[in-house]
Amino acid sequence: MTTQVLHLNKGAERRIRSGHHWIYSNEIDLGKSPLQAFEPGSIANAVDFAGKALGSFMVNPQALICARLVSRQMDRSLSSSVLKNRLKQALALREQCFEQPCYRWVYGDSDGLSGLVIDRFNDVLTVQVSTAGMEQRLPVILEHLQRLVQPRGILVKNDGKMRASEGLDNYVEVAFGEVPEQVELIENGVRFLAPLMTGQKTGWFYDHRPNRLLAAQWAKDRTVLDVFSYVGGWGITAAALGASAVTCVDASQLALQGVMANAELNNCAHRVDTLAGDAFAVLERLHAEKTRFDVVIVDPPAFITRRKDMAAGERAYKRLNEMAMKLVSHGGILVSASCSMHLDNERLRDMIRSAGRKLDRHVVILAEGGQGADHPVLPAVPETRYIKAIFAQISQNF
């Protein structure tokens, strides 16, 4: 069978040659390679306007990102052996970085498996697929996962927003073995129960692991407010590692039940409290009550999921940081976290500067954090870098 060829418009190859992995539909010369001629999930060679090779790509003509890199070499496929080798390579990196088998095993493009995410919780795996090509190869991937680590169970949690743009249906199913409602994991030496079935995304957020540890180190013997806490990733880490008192805030009562279960698991429930409600409303009430904390952590969901959300999202981040800063006691720490890829470090830093000036606070940035080693960043693909955290000391102005 002859491999199909994607012809790019003049100049459209620059990003690919500089190291990026994606081709957009508006970069294709539709006269030479009409996209409707390609089957979703098929593999095609890509060439520039002059016909020079760019590599092999996984194609979905229905998606804005219509081609994703498979190999810089031509005529390569995502065969069973290629999938196995990339899964093994990704596993080896995580085993080198983490003592416990609790991590993001596969992080999409960074591991050469665009559209595939796998989280490991000891002997249970959760798998998320967001591209048509990976969906077609899912049975083979599941076979390799069983052979590589002999899991007790594998949950396929295919309910992400990206699937619709690839023409894929949403579903959640146990693909292998037994998957309990909650699984235990260890992160930074702290034990957690993650709700795989009912929880957000894959059930847990490994991405802020190093930032949670750093926040906990500054929180020792101090009072902590953890806003948008989910099941307590930040707050319980702080409590377990020595914070004097922790208050976790979330809109979900179910999540806050998870907070207390995780507090019990780490024998620190007597130092943990919860507040249910809209985060902004709770922050407003705490300020009105003149409540202050030594460490205030805000880790909201992505306020900016698409570029068109930039203006509204930035307003939300700005308001959140101002409200959080008001609750930091003199000399305390504000931890401002974001998972919005479209909000860069410089912009978040400027929001904290602006909040300090508006509130007449002296602000110094002590550290800035990114995502953990199980979320490796491709330097030429900025979309793979989305996590950021700024640690700032907040004092009365002198």
Residue, then its C-alpha position, 0 to 999 in steps of 0.5 A: m500500500t502506498t503511503q499518502v502524502l501531506h503537502l504543506n503550504k509554503g513556509a508552513e514547515r518552519r515550526i516542524r523543522s524547529g521541533h514542533h510536532w503538530i501540523y494544522s489544517n490551514e497549513i495543508d496545500l489542499g490542492k495537492s493533498p485534500l484532507q477528505a482523502f485521509e482516513p482518521g488515524s491513518i499515517a502519512n508522510a509530510v513534505d514541505f512546499a518544495g517536496k522535502a521530507l518532514g517525517s511521518f504523521m498521524v492524521n485526522p482530517q476532522a481536527l484543527i490539529c490535523a497531523r501529529l508527529v510519529s517520526r522525523q523519518m519517512d514511512r514510519s508507523l505506530s506499529s505494535s513494536v513502536l508502541k511497546n518501545r515508547l511505553k517502555q522508554a517512558l516507564a524507564l524515565r519515571e522509574q528513574c525519577f520516582e521511588q513509588p510507582c505513582y506517576r504519570w507514565v505517559y504524557g502525550d507528545s513528550d513521550g512520542l505518543s500524541g493523544l495518550v495519557i496514562d497515570r499509574f497508581n501502584d497496580v492500577l492504571t488510568v488511560q485517557v485517549s484524545t486522538a483518533g489514531m490512539e483510539q484505533r491503537l488502544p487495544v494494542i496499547l492495553e495489551h502492552l500495559q498488561r505485559l509491562v507491569q501486570p496491573r490489577g486493573i486498567l480504567v479507560k477514562n475517555d471523557g475529556k473535552m478534546r475527544a469531540s474535536e477528533g470525532l470521538d465519543n465519550y465513555v468510561e469503562v474498566a478495560f482490564g481486571e478490577v478497578p476500585e472506586q478509590v486507589e491509594l497513592i504516595e506522593n512526596g511521602v504522603r498517602f492519598l486516596a484518589p477517586l478514579m471513577t468519580g474524580q476529576k480527569t484521571g482522578w489525581f493531579y500529579d503535575h504539581r507534585p514538586n510545588r506541593l512539596l515546596a509549599a509544605q516546606w514553607a508551611k511547617d508550623r504555620t497556618v494554611l489556606d488551600v483554595f480549590s483543594y479538590v481532595g487535598g493535594w496541597g493542604i494534606t501534604a502541608a498538614a502531613l509535613g508539619a503545618s499547624a492548621v490547614t483549611c481546605v476550600d472547595a465547591s464540592q462536598l464530595a471532594l471535601q469528604g476526600v480531604m478528611a479521608n486523606a487527613e485521617l489516612n495521614n493521622c493529621a485530621h485534628r489539624v485539618d478543617t474544610l469550608a464548602g462553597d464558591a471559592f471567591a465567595v469564601l475568600e470574600r467572607l474570610h476577608a470580611e471576618k479578618t481571618r488571616f493565614d501564614v500560607v495561602i495557596v490558590d490552585p484553580p481549574a484552568f480559567i483559560t482553556r482557549r485563546k478566546d477565553m484570554a480576557a475573561g480568564e485573566r480577569a478571573y486570575k487577577r481577581l483571585n490573586e488580589m483576594a488571596m493576597k488580602l488573606v496573607s498575614h504579614g510576612g506570609i506566603l502566597v502560592s499562586a498556581s495555574c494550569s492554564m497553558h495560555l497564561d505564561n509565567e510572566r503574565l502571572r508574575d505581573m498579576i501578583r505585582s499588580a495585586g501588591r501595588k493595588l493592596d499596598r503590599h511589599v511582594v518578593i518572589l521566593a521561587e517559581g515552579g513548573q511541572g514534575a518530571d513525569h510531565p516532561v516538556l518539549p522545548a519546541v512545543p510550548e503546549t507541553r508546558y502548562i503548569k506554573a506556581i509562584f511563591a511570593q512573600i507578602s508583607q506590609n509596605f515599608 
